[in-house]
Structure formats: C-alpha cells, structure tokens
Amino acid sequence: MEEYTYDYINGTDIYLYQHKKMFRINTDTALLAQFMTVKKGERVLDIGTNNGALLLAAQRYEPKHMYGVDIQKEAIQVADMNMRHHNITNVTLFAASIHDAQLEKMDVIVCNPPYFKVHETSNLNESQSLQMARHERFLTLDTLCRRVQELLDEKGRFYMVHRASRIAEIAYTLKQYRLEIRTLQFVYDVNKEEAVSVLVEAVKDGKVNAHVLLPQMIKR
C-alpha cells in the first residue's frame, strides 16, 4: 500500500485511498461534493469517477444505485478499493469510455471533467494519467454535454465544476443539448481578482431561470 495515501474530502468526514501518481482530489472535487444534490432512491452516474470520491459523497443520500465510469483501468481499481473499504454494494464501475459504457437513464449525473483544451500545450503534464484527467484528449466539453443529454432522464440534473473562464462556452454548449442552467456558483481564490472555478447545476429540458448563488471564497 506504499503507493497510496489515505485522505479525506474537505468539508466532509469521508476518507478514501488515493494513488500517489494519479489525479488526486482537490478543492474543486470537495466543492462539487458539497454543491451537488442527490435524493434518496435516485440513480447516480459519475463520469470520470477516478478514485470514486464523488460516489462516496453521493452515497450519503442513499441513492438507489450508483455508476462510475472512467477510461483508466487503474482509476477504476482505486474506486473499487474505496467502495469495498466503505462496504458500498449499490455501485457498478466501468473501465471504459463514456461513449462505450452501456447505461440506463439517470436521475443525476456528476462530473469533474478535464479543464484544458488539447491545444493548451503549455499546461500539458508529463504523466499520461494526469494528461487524461486534465486535458480534453478523450472527453471534450461538447462530447460530455451530448452524452449527459443522452443519459439523463427527463428533468434529470447534471452537476459539474469547471474553469470559470469557460463559462460562456459552458452555457452555450449546455443549451445546445437541452440542458438549462438552474444554479451557478463562482469560486474565487482570495489571492486572485477573477473567479477560478464555477459550479453548475443544469436540468434536462428545465426552465430558463438560473439562480446565481453568492460566491465561494477559497485559499489555495
């Protein structure tokens, strides 16, 4: 177990294993875990589940069943370790592309997607695992929103955290796939002037009436 650490998700009492060389939970993961809402008996899908952190957060609400999909087999192995560690049995994990995973309609979909476009080469990381987690090589924003629209049940909810600088593109792309923004919350670093992240709740075929919450202030 030397390649793993045992950490907690900020703002919760949830502990989990993380691989030292793979994508690890960060402030955005913790903020999304607190922002998303899951009701008892709902079906929940986490796209790009990584170590299963968001599934662990969703389990607190007693969902009917949870699904986690990640293109990296190693990530699914860590997620499975965490599910077994917490004795969670109402979960199905897929080591597959979201294009290929055979899934039923969901009530809730959550995602902490890759933030950076492929052409932003100045930010490319050396590790292939981290490149896949942080850059849109296998999951672009357009592909994500299209697949969410296909997998969400009518009036289903989609929760996502993303770069605040891409909010115009996010809003446009969600709209293209019948996903109406219901709630927005910007996240500011106290040491920076502009918002660094944005939390989004969108509803499939929802009303055009977005609520913008007071911003979250963090210190990284």
TORKESE-8858 format. One line per 5 residues: number of its first residue (from 1); their letters; for each residue x, y, z of N, C-alpha, C, O. Coordinates in steps of 0.2 Angstrom, whole numbers, plus 2048, in hexadecimal, padded with zeros to 3 digits. Atoms other than C-alpha are relative to their C-alpha. Layout:
REM TORKESE-8858
NUM) A) X Y Z X Y Z X Y Z X Y Z ~ ...;
This chain:
REM TORKESE-8858
1) MEEYT) 804 7FA 800 800 800 800 804 806 800 802 80C 801 ~ 7FC 7FB 800 80F 80B 7FF 7FF 805 7FB 800 80B 7FB ~ 801 7FB 805 809 813 7EF 7F9 804 801 7F7 808 7FC ~ 806 7FD 7FE 7F9 819 7F7 800 805 806 805 803 80B ~ 801 7FC 7FA 7F4 827 803 7F9 7FF 803 7F5 7FD 7FF;
6) YDYIN) 807 800 7FD 7E5 827 80F 7FE 807 802 801 80A 807 ~ 801 7F9 7FF 7DD 838 80E 7F8 801 801 7F4 7FD 800 ~ 808 7FE 800 7CC 841 811 7FE 805 7FC 803 809 7F9 ~ 803 7FA 805 7C1 84C 806 7FF 806 805 7FB 805 809 ~ 802 7FA 7FC 7C1 85D 80D 7F9 802 801 7F5 801 7FC;
11) GTDIY) 807 7FF 7FF 7B1 862 815 7FC 7FA 802 7F6 7FB 803 ~ 804 806 7FF 7AC 850 818 804 7FC 805 809 7FE 807 ~ 7FD 805 7FB 7B0 842 824 802 7F9 7FC 803 7F4 7FF ~ 7FF 805 804 7B4 837 815 807 7FF 7FE 80B 803 7FC ~ 7F9 802 801 7C5 82E 814 800 7FB 7FA 7FC 7F7 7F9;
16) LYQHK) 800 805 806 7CB 825 804 808 7FF 7FE 80C 803 800 ~ 7F9 801 803 7DB 81E 7FC 801 803 7FA 7FC 804 7F6 ~ 7FE 7FD 806 7E4 827 7EF 807 7FD 7FD 80B 7FD 801 ~ 7F9 802 803 7F2 821 7E3 804 806 800 802 80C 7FD ~ 7FB 7FA 800 801 82D 7E5 801 802 7F9 803 808 7F9;
21) KMFRI) 7FE 7FD 807 804 82E 7D2 7FA 801 7FC 7FB 803 7F6 ~ 806 7FF 804 7F2 830 7CC 7FD 806 802 7FF 809 807 ~ 804 7F9 7FF 7E6 83F 7CC 7FD 7FF 807 7FA 7FA 809 ~ 802 800 7F9 7E2 843 7DF 7FB 805 801 7FA 80A 7FD ~ 806 7FC 7FF 7D3 84B 7E6 803 807 802 809 808 805;
26) NTDTA) 7FE 7F9 7FF 7D5 85E 7E7 7FA 804 803 7F5 802 805 ~ 805 7FC 7FD 7CB 86D 7ED 7FA 800 7FC 7F4 800 7FE ~ 806 800 804 7C0 86C 7DE 7FC 7FA 801 7F6 7FA 801 ~ 803 806 7FE 7BC 85A 7E2 7FB 801 806 7F5 7FF 806 ~ 803 7FF 7F9 7B7 85F 7F4 7FA 804 7FF 7F5 803 802;
31) LLAQF) 806 7FB 801 7AC 86E 7EE 7FB 7FC 7FC 7F5 7FE 7FE ~ 805 803 804 7A3 863 7E1 7FC 7FB 805 7F6 7FA 804 ~ 803 804 7FB 7A0 856 7EF 7FB 803 804 7F6 800 806 ~ 805 7FC 7FC 797 863 7F9 7FB 803 7FC 7F5 804 7FF ~ 805 7FC 804 78E 86C 7EB 7FB 7FB 7FD 7F5 7FD 7FD;
36) MTVKK) 805 804 803 786 85D 7E3 7FB 7FD 805 7FC 7FD 80B ~ 806 802 7FC 775 857 7E9 7FE 7F9 7FE 7FC 7F8 7F8 ~ 802 807 802 770 844 7E9 7FA 7FF 805 7FB 800 80B ~ 806 802 7FC 75F 83E 7EF 800 7F9 801 802 7F5 7FD ~ 801 808 7FF 75B 82D 7F7 7FD 7FD 7FB 7F8 7FF 7F8;
41) GERVL) 803 804 805 758 820 7EB 801 802 7F8 7FF 7FF 7F4 ~ 7FF 7FE 806 75F 829 7DC 806 7FC 7FD 80A 7F9 801 ~ 7FB 803 803 76B 822 7CF 805 805 7FE 804 80A 7FB ~ 7FB 7FB 801 77C 82A 7CE 806 7FE 7FC 808 7F8 7FD ~ 7FA 802 804 78A 82A 7C1 805 805 801 804 80B 801;
46) DIGTN) 7FA 7FC 7FF 79B 831 7C4 804 7FF 7F9 807 7F9 7F9 ~ 7FC 801 806 7A4 834 7B3 807 802 801 808 808 804 ~ 7F9 7FF 7FE 7B7 833 7B5 801 7FF 808 803 804 80B ~ 800 801 7F8 7B5 82C 7C7 806 800 803 807 802 809 ~ 7FA 800 7FD 7C7 82A 7CA 801 7FC 806 7FF 7F6 805;
51) NGALL) 800 804 7FA 7C9 824 7DC 7F9 7FF 803 7F9 7FC 809 ~ 807 801 7FD 7B6 825 7DF 7FE 805 805 7F9 804 809 ~ 802 7FB 7FB 7B6 834 7EA 7F9 803 800 7F6 803 805 ~ 807 7FE 801 7A6 83B 7E3 7FB 7FB 802 7F5 7FD 804 ~ 804 806 7FE 79E 82A 7E5 7FF 7FF 807 7FA 7FE 80A;
56) LAAQR) 800 800 7F9 7A3 82A 7F7 7FB 805 803 7F8 804 808 ~ 804 7FA 7FE 79B 83B 7F9 7F9 7FF 7FF 7F4 800 803 ~ 807 801 802 78B 836 7F0 7FD 7FA 805 7F7 7FA 806 ~ 803 805 7FC 789 826 7FB 7FD 802 806 7F9 7FF 809 ~ 803 7FD 7FA 785 831 80A 7F8 801 7FF 7F5 801 804;
61) YEPKH) 807 7FF 801 774 834 802 7FC 7FA 7FE 7F6 7FB 7FD ~ 804 806 801 76F 822 800 7FD 7FF 7F9 7F7 7FE 7F8 ~ 802 801 807 76E 821 7ED 7FE 7F8 7FF 800 7F4 802 ~ 802 806 802 766 812 7E5 806 7FC 7FD 807 7F6 800 ~ 7FA 803 803 775 80E 7DB 805 805 7FD 802 80A 7FB;
66) MYGVD) 7FB 7FC 802 785 816 7D6 804 7FD 7FB 806 7F7 7FB ~ 7FC 803 806 790 814 7C6 806 805 800 805 80B 800 ~ 7FA 7FC 801 7A2 81A 7C4 803 7FE 7F9 804 7F8 7F8 ~ 7FD 801 806 7AA 81B 7B3 807 803 7FF 807 80A 801 ~ 7FA 7FD 802 7BC 81E 7AF 804 7FC 7FB 804 7F6 7FB;
71) IQKEA) 7FC 803 806 7C7 81B 7A0 806 7FD 802 809 7F8 7FF ~ 7FA 803 7FD 7D6 816 7AB 7FE 7FB 805 7FB 7FB 80A ~ 801 806 7FC 7D6 805 7B2 802 800 807 7FF 7FE 80C ~ 7FD 800 7F9 7E1 809 7C0 7FC 805 805 7FC 803 80B ~ 805 7FC 7FC 7D5 817 7C6 7FA 7FC 802 7F8 7FD 808;
76) IQVAD) 805 804 7FE 7C7 80B 7C6 802 7FB 806 7FE 7F9 80A ~ 7FD 804 7FB 7D2 7FF 7D1 800 804 807 7FE 801 80C ~ 800 7FC 7F9 7D4 80D 7DE 7F9 801 802 7F8 801 808 ~ 807 7FF 7FE 7C1 811 7DD 7FD 7FA 803 7FA 7FA 808 ~ 803 806 7FD 7BD 7FF 7E0 803 7FF 807 7FF 7FC 80C;
81) MNMRH) 7FD 801 7F9 7C9 7FE 7EF 7FD 805 805 7FB 802 80B ~ 804 7FC 7FB 7C0 80D 7F7 7F9 7FE 801 7F7 7FF 806 ~ 807 803 7FF 7AF 806 7F4 800 7FA 805 7FC 7FA 809 ~ 800 806 7FC 7B4 7F6 7FC 802 802 807 800 7FF 80C ~ 7FE 7FE 7FA 7BD 7FF 80A 7FA 803 804 7FA 802 80A;
86) HNITN) 806 7FD 7FD 7AC 808 80E 7FA 7FC 800 7F5 7FE 802 ~ 805 805 800 7A2 7F8 80C 7FA 803 7FB 7F4 801 7FD ~ 805 7FE 805 798 800 7FD 7FF 7FB 7FB 804 7F9 7F7 ~ 802 806 804 78F 7F3 7F3 7FC 803 7FA 7FB 7FF 7F5 ~ 804 7FD 805 783 7FE 7E9 803 804 7FA 801 80A 7F9;
91) VTLFA) 7FB 7FC 805 790 803 7DC 802 7FB 7FA 804 7F5 7FC ~ 7FE 804 805 795 7FD 7CB 806 805 7FD 804 80B 7FB ~ 7FB 7FC 803 7A6 803 7C4 802 7FD 7F9 803 7F7 7F8 ~ 7FE 802 806 7AC 803 7B2 806 803 7FE 807 809 7FE ~ 7FA 7FE 803 7BD 804 7AB 7FF 801 7F8 800 7FC 7F5;
96) ASIHD) 801 7FF 807 7B8 80B 79A 7FF 808 7FF 7FE 80C 803 ~ 802 7F9 802 7B5 81B 790 7F8 801 801 7F5 7FC 801 ~ 808 7FE 7FF 7A4 824 794 7FD 7FE 7F9 7F6 7FD 7F9 ~ 803 801 806 7A1 821 781 7FE 7F8 800 7F8 7F7 7FD ~ 801 807 800 7A1 80E 784 7FC 7FD 805 7F9 7F7 804;
101) AQLEK) 803 803 7FA 79A 80B 795 7F8 800 7FE 7F5 804 7FC ~ 807 802 801 788 803 794 7FD 802 806 7FD 7FE 80B ~ 803 7FD 7FA 77E 80D 7A0 7F8 801 800 7F6 803 7FA ~ 807 7FE 800 76C 810 7A5 7FF 807 801 804 80B 802 ~ 801 7F9 7FF 764 821 7A7 801 802 807 800 7FE 80C;
106) MDVIV) 7FE 7FD 7F9 76A 82B 7B6 7FC 805 803 7F9 809 7FF ~ 803 7FA 7FD 762 837 7C2 805 805 801 803 80B 801 ~ 7FB 7FB 7FF 772 83F 7C6 807 7FE 7FD 809 7F8 7FD ~ 7F9 802 803 783 840 7BD 805 806 803 803 80C 803 ~ 7FB 7FC 7FD 792 848 7C5 807 7FF 7FC 808 7FA 7FA;
111) CNPPY) 7FA 801 804 7A3 84C 7BD 805 806 802 803 80C 802 ~ 7FB 7FB 7FF 7B3 855 7C1 805 7FF 7FA 80A 7FB 7FA ~ 7FD 802 806 7B9 855 7AF 807 803 7FF 809 807 803 ~ 7F9 7FD 802 7CA 859 7A6 7FE 807 7FF 7F9 809 7FC ~ 801 7F9 800 7CC 86C 7A7 803 803 7FA 800 808 7F7;
116) FKVHE) 7FB 7FD 805 7D9 86F 799 7FF 7FD 7F9 7FE 7F7 7F8 ~ 800 802 807 7D7 86F 786 807 7FD 7FE 80C 7FE 801 ~ 7F9 803 802 7E4 864 77E 805 804 7FD 80B 803 7FE ~ 7FB 7FC 803 7EC 872 775 803 805 805 808 808 803 ~ 7FD 7FC 7FA 7F0 87A 786 806 7FC 802 807 7FA 808;
121) TSNLN) 7FA 804 7FE 801 871 785 804 802 805 808 7FE 808 ~ 7FB 7FE 7FB 80A 87C 791 7FE 7FD 807 802 7FE 80B ~ 802 803 7F9 800 874 79F 800 7F8 800 7FE 7F5 805 ~ 800 807 800 802 862 799 805 7FD 806 80A 7FF 807 ~ 7FC 803 7FB 808 857 7A7 804 7FA 7FE 802 7F7 7F8;
126) ESQSL) 7FB 805 802 816 84A 7A6 7FC 7F9 800 7FD 7F5 7FC ~ 803 807 7FF 80B 83B 7AC 7FA 7FF 7FC 7F6 804 7FB ~ 806 802 804 7FF 833 7A0 7FA 800 804 7F5 802 801 ~ 806 800 7FC 7F3 830 7AE 7FD 807 801 7F7 808 801 ~ 802 7F9 7FE 7F3 842 7B3 7FD 804 7FA 7F9 808 7FA;
131) QMARH) 803 7FD 806 7F1 848 7A1 7F9 7FE 7FE 7F5 802 7FC ~ 806 803 801 7E2 83D 79F 7FB 803 804 7F5 804 802 ~ 805 7FE 7FB 7DA 844 7AE 7FF 808 800 7FA 80B 801 ~ 800 7F8 800 7DE 857 7AB 7FF 803 7F9 7FD 809 7F9 ~ 800 7FD 807 7DE 859 798 7FB 7FC 7FC 7FA 7F6 7FD;
136) ERFLT) 805 802 803 7D0 856 78C 802 7FB 7FA 7FF 7FC 7F4 ~ 7FE 805 805 7D8 848 782 7FB 7FB 7FE 7FA 7F9 7F9 ~ 805 806 801 7CA 83B 785 7F9 803 802 7F4 7FF 800 ~ 807 7FD 7FE 7BC 846 78C 800 807 7FF 802 80B 803 ~ 801 7F9 801 7B8 857 784 7FA 802 804 7F6 7FE 806;
141) LDTLC) 806 7FE 7FD 7AB 862 78C 7FA 7FF 7FC 7F5 7FD 7FE ~ 806 801 804 7A0 860 77D 7FE 7F8 800 7F8 7F7 801 ~ 802 807 7FF 7A1 84D 77E 7FD 7FE 807 7F8 7FA 807 ~ 803 801 7FA 79E 84D 790 7F9 802 801 7F4 7FE 803 ~ 807 7FD 7FF 78E 858 78F 7FB 7FC 7FB 7F6 7FA 7FD;
146) RRVQE) 804 804 804 788 84D 780 7FE 7FA 804 7F8 7F7 803 ~ 801 807 7FD 78A 83D 78A 7FC 801 806 7F8 7FD 808 ~ 804 7FE 7FA 782 845 79A 7F9 800 7FD 7F4 7FE 801 ~ 807 7FF 803 773 84A 78F 7FD 7F9 7FE 7F7 7F8 7FF ~ 802 806 802 772 838 789 7FE 7FB 806 7F9 7F7 806;
151) LLDEK) 801 804 7FA 773 830 79A 7FC 802 805 7F9 7FE 80A ~ 804 7FE 7FA 769 83B 7A5 7F8 7FF 7FE 7F6 7FF 7F9 ~ 807 801 800 757 837 7A8 7FD 807 7FF 800 80C 801 ~ 803 7FA 800 74A 845 7A5 800 804 806 7FE 801 80C ~ 7FF 7FC 7FA 74D 853 7B1 805 7FE 805 806 800 80B;
156) GRFYM) 7FA 802 7FC 75D 84B 7B7 804 805 801 804 80A 7FD ~ 7FC 7FB 7FE 76A 855 7BF 808 7FE 7FE 80A 7F9 7FF ~ 7F9 801 802 77C 857 7B9 804 805 805 803 80B 805 ~ 7FB 7FC 7FB 78A 85E 7C6 807 800 7FD 809 7FA 7FC ~ 7F9 7FF 802 79B 864 7C0 803 806 803 800 80B 804;
161) VHRAS) 7FC 7FB 7FE 7A9 86E 7C5 805 801 7FA 807 7FC 7F7 ~ 7FC 7FE 806 7B4 877 7B8 804 806 801 803 80A 806 ~ 7FD 7FA 800 7BF 885 7B4 7FC 806 7FF 7F8 806 7FA ~ 805 7FA 800 7B6 896 7B7 801 804 7F9 7FD 806 7F6 ~ 7FE 7FD 806 7BF 89D 7A7 7FC 7FD 7FA 7FC 800 7F5;
166) RIAEI) 803 803 806 7B5 891 79C 7F8 800 801 7F5 7FC 7FE ~ 807 800 7FE 7A4 896 7A3 7FB 801 7FA 7F6 7FE 7F9 ~ 805 7FE 806 79D 89D 792 800 7FA 7FC 7FA 7F8 7FA ~ 800 806 804 7A2 88D 789 7FC 7FB 804 7F8 7F7 800 ~ 804 805 7FC 79B 882 797 7F8 802 7FF 7F5 7FD 7FE;
171) AYTLK) 807 7FF 800 78A 88B 797 7FD 7FF 7F9 7F8 7FC 7F8 ~ 802 801 806 789 88B 784 800 7F8 7FE 7FB 7F6 7FB ~ 800 807 801 78E 878 783 7FA 7FC 803 7F7 7F8 801 ~ 806 803 7FD 781 873 790 7FA 801 7FD 7F6 7FD 7FC ~ 806 7FE 804 774 87D 787 7FF 7FC 7FA 7F9 7FA 7F8;
176) QYRLE) 800 803 806 778 874 777 7FD 7F8 801 7FA 7F6 7FD ~ 802 807 7FE 774 863 780 7FA 800 805 7F9 7FB 809 ~ 806 800 7FD 764 868 788 801 800 808 7FD 7FE 80C ~ 7FF 800 7F9 76C 86B 799 800 807 803 805 80B 801 ~ 801 7F9 7FD 766 87B 7A2 804 801 806 802 7FD 80B;
181) IRTLQ) 7FD 7FF 7FA 771 882 7AF 7FB 802 805 7F7 807 804 ~ 805 7FE 7FA 767 883 7C0 804 804 805 801 808 808 ~ 7FC 7FD 7FA 775 888 7CC 807 801 7FE 80A 7FC 7FB ~ 7F9 7FE 801 786 890 7CA 803 803 807 800 806 80A ~ 7FC 7FE 7FB 793 893 7D7 807 801 7FE 80A 7FC 7FD;
186) FVYDV) 7F9 7FF 801 7A4 89B 7D4 804 800 806 802 801 80B ~ 7FB 801 7FB 7B3 897 7DE 806 805 7FF 809 805 7F9 ~ 7FA 7FC 800 7C0 8A4 7E2 806 7FE 805 804 7FC 80A ~ 7FB 801 7FB 7D1 8A2 7E9 802 807 803 802 80C 7FF ~ 800 7FA 7FC 7D4 8B0 7F6 806 804 7FD 807 80A 7FE;
191) NKEEA) 7FA 7FD 803 7E5 8B3 7ED 800 803 7F9 805 805 7F6 ~ 801 7FF 807 7DE 8B6 7DC 7FA 805 7FF 7F5 804 803 ~ 805 7FC 801 7D3 8C3 7D5 7FA 7FD 7FC 7F4 7FF 7FD ~ 805 803 804 7C9 8B8 7C9 7FE 7F9 803 802 7F6 806 ~ 803 807 7FE 7BE 8A8 7CC 805 7FB 7FD 807 7FC 7F7;
196) VSVLV) 7FC 806 803 7C8 898 7CA 7FC 7FA 7FE 7FE 7F7 7F9 ~ 804 806 802 7BB 88B 7C9 7F8 803 800 7F6 808 803 ~ 807 7FF 7FF 7A8 88A 7C7 7FC 7FA 801 7FE 7F5 7FD ~ 805 806 7FF 79B 87E 7CD 7FA 801 7FD 7F7 806 7FD ~ 806 7FF 804 78D 87A 7C2 7FB 7FA 802 7FD 7F4 802;
201) EAVKD) 806 805 800 77C 871 7C4 7FC 802 7FA 7F9 807 7F9 ~ 804 800 806 773 86E 7B4 7FA 7FB 800 7FB 7F5 803 ~ 806 805 800 762 866 7B1 7FE 7FF 7F9 7FD 803 7F5 ~ 802 802 806 75D 85C 7A2 7F9 803 7FE 7F4 801 802 ~ 806 7FD 802 74F 866 799 7FD 804 806 7F7 804 807;
206) GKVNA) 802 7FC 7FA 74E 871 7A9 7FE 807 7FE 7FE 809 7F8 ~ 802 7F9 801 748 883 7AA 806 805 7FF 80B 803 802 ~ 7FA 7FB 801 752 892 7A4 7FF 805 806 7FC 80A 805 ~ 800 7FC 7FA 754 899 7B5 806 7FF 805 805 7FB 80A ~ 7FA 802 7FC 765 898 7BD 801 804 806 7FF 80A 806;
211) HVLLP) 7FF 7FD 7F9 769 89C 7CF 808 800 801 80C 7FB 800 ~ 7F8 7FF 7FF 77B 8A3 7D2 801 801 808 7FF 806 80B ~ 7FF 800 7F9 780 8A0 7E4 806 804 802 80A 806 7FD ~ 7FA 7FC 7FE 78C 8AA 7EE 807 7FC 7FF 807 7F6 800 ~ 7FA 804 801 79E 8A6 7EA 803 7FC 806 802 7FE 80B;
216) QMIKR) 7FC 803 7FB 7A9 89A 7F3 807 803 800 80A 804 7FB ~ 7FA 7FD 800 7B9 8A1 7F9 805 7FA 803 803 7F7 808 ~ 7FB 805 7FE 7C8 895 7FB 807 803 800 808 808 7FE ~ 7F9 7FE 800 7DB 896 7FE 804 7FA 7FF 804 7F5 802 ~ 7FC 806 802 7E6 88A 7F5 807 801 802 80B 7FD 800;
